Amino acid sequence: MSQHPVMLLKVDLDPYGSPAAFLDSAVQCVADGGILMCSATDMAVLAGGNPEVCFSKYGSYPVRGKYCHEMALRILLACIESHAIRHKRYIVPVISVHMDFYIRVFVRIFTSASTVKTSPLKISHVYQCVGCNSFHLQNVGRINSKDKRNVALPNFCPTVPQECCECGHKFVMGGPIWSDPIHDKEWATSILSNVQAMSGAYPAYAKISAVLTSVSQELVNAPLFVSLHSLCATLKCTNPTMAMFHSALRNAGYQISGSHVDPLALKTDAPMSVIWDIMRCWVKLHPVKSRPGADPSNRILSQEPKLQASFSQATGGLVARKSPRFVPNPEKYWGPKAKAGRPLKTPHMDNCEFRFTANTLEAGDRTSISK
């Protein structure tokens, strides 16, 4: 094989658990412009349950948050990119989804030594506040505007202070993760049209249609997301409707969308300061009791909002959807099954009892069995 290498147009990695051990070989054997399909079922590791194991396998540190499943996708993409650039190759994500109890990514692999040098611009660290769960991203690299070569340089010091400006708590750092788009929306829209035209040919049409619909509506330039319920839980206030929150952000001049990962997710290009200002305006309309001690809500609500939010219906907001974005599980207790391995040993007495029962049935003596 080393003398006559074979380049493949499609490679599918679908192990039970982590694909990290196969990534270096996989990125080398895919032809230029070919596609690599990769699944990972070790969600307890990627979602922050075992962060030290995640760092040892994927070279990234996960952060526990509502966006942990999207962060798992971006950790896997960053890991694939890190293996590809060692061989002067880079990836272009086609679609990346979290479904049921696993994640799956589809990426195209190309060869270009010059493009590999811009890889630090696609990778970011995550800073998350331990008090209010506000998060901020910072790219590993930056572009010097005075240099026409567009060479990526090391980025400056962290953009976040030692303490969160909203609640005064510390930040924890996670990553690095993939911060570029994780979907090709034009591809997703095209495939969705083809699937809808041949809906009868797909037994899992409802699931496929729901995922592609959600993916085609996501913002591509908004890594990670916030949860409306999490924001309200921090302030101990009642929840505004999703339509009202969407309208408040759109009236402020920002974009917002949902996510295929979580029905309550809000992906937006608005900074966290704008999001908290909207929540401050909401609490003024629906007052809450002050909390004792150093509760994050006290510090957040003590600040006057710089933005006066408008919750009136905005154009281009939420509309009634003809197809659902999320479908129920196919069966009760849906989840991963037991790992493949040795079959369970059957005790010798059980085999004897089975043979005796079978002989009794053949003999027709059913009374002894009923007894």
Secondary structure, DSSP 8 states (H G I E B T S, - for coil): --SS---EEEEEE--SS--GGGHHHHHHHEEEEEEEEEEE--HHHHTTSSHHHHHHHHS-B---STTHHHHHHHHHHHHHHHHHHTTTEEEEEEEEEEETTEEEEEEEEEE-HHHHTTGGGGEEEEEEETTT--EEEEESEEE-TT-TT--EEE--S-SS-SB-TTT--BEEEEEEEE-S----HHHHHHHHHHHHHTGGG-TTHHHHHHHHHHHHHS-TT--S-EEHHHHHHHHT-----HHHHHHHHHHTT--EE--SS-TTEEEESS-HHHHHHHHHHHHHHS-----SSS-HHHHHHTS--SS----S--TT-----SS-S----SSTT-S----S-------HHHHHHHHHHHHHHHHT-HHHHH-
